[in-house]
Amino acid sequence: MTPQHPTIGSLLRALRARNDWTLKEMSERCGIPLSTLSKVEHDRLSLTYDKLLQLSQRLNIRMSELFAEDAGATEPAVTARRSIGRVDDAIRVTTPNYDYFYLCPELRRKRMIPVVTRVRAKSIAEFGELVRHSGEEYIYVLEGRAEVHTEFYDPIVLEAGESVYIDSNMGHAYVAAEGCEEVVLLGVCSSADEQLMQSLMTLHGEEGAASREPQRLSNKPPAAKGRKRKAA
């Protein structure tokens, strides 16, 4: 049987066990409320990006340890990994332009990152500077009409059911097309960088706030439950 990949909660429990800390002692050391740590350890809550950064700084551990398996471990052949992508279990990052829902967060060292994005920005002027990051990405429009801006091509409008595949190193931005209040996208980001998830989270900088609070994808009736820095 394939061993279960660690969650942030299990990593924190292991860290406490190695240092022989009580939950209260860890709370005092990292400055995060005991009740919050308890929920995280039981995988009932995730931490915002700034809290993860605070945790790593105060406990003197690398951020990469919270997003990836031990670099010293031999990576097994990936033959039977599986994760069900539910929006309620996603890590949600909110930025001025987007709401991002990072799916299947318990899998470490993923070769691709699935993410549902709710687009709020309605013009490239509102969006701001184009975004760049490593790898490639595929974007499929689930709801609404998306206007796609890229560094080397004229803008295009994608209707629901249409998609685009781009080099993520090229400056890019997605905004709601004229007459559309909100767009919902399904995206898959891929890169040779094993720390892709951490890189994407870092891309949001101080603007992004992550959580696992359930939230609908759109304001339409809940057919499906369910943002990149100034975003990607």
Secondary structure, DSSP 8 states (H G I E B T S, - for coil): -------HHHHHHHHHHHHT--HHHHHHHHT--HHHHHHHHTTS----HHHHHHHHHHTT--THHHHS--TTS-----SS------GGGSEEEE-SSEEEEE--TT--S-SEEEEEEEE---SHHHH-S-B--SSEEEEEEEES-EEEEETTEEEEEE-TT-EEEEETTS-EEEEE-TT-S-EEEEEEEE-S-TTHHHHHHHHTGGG-EEE-----SSSS-SSS----TT--
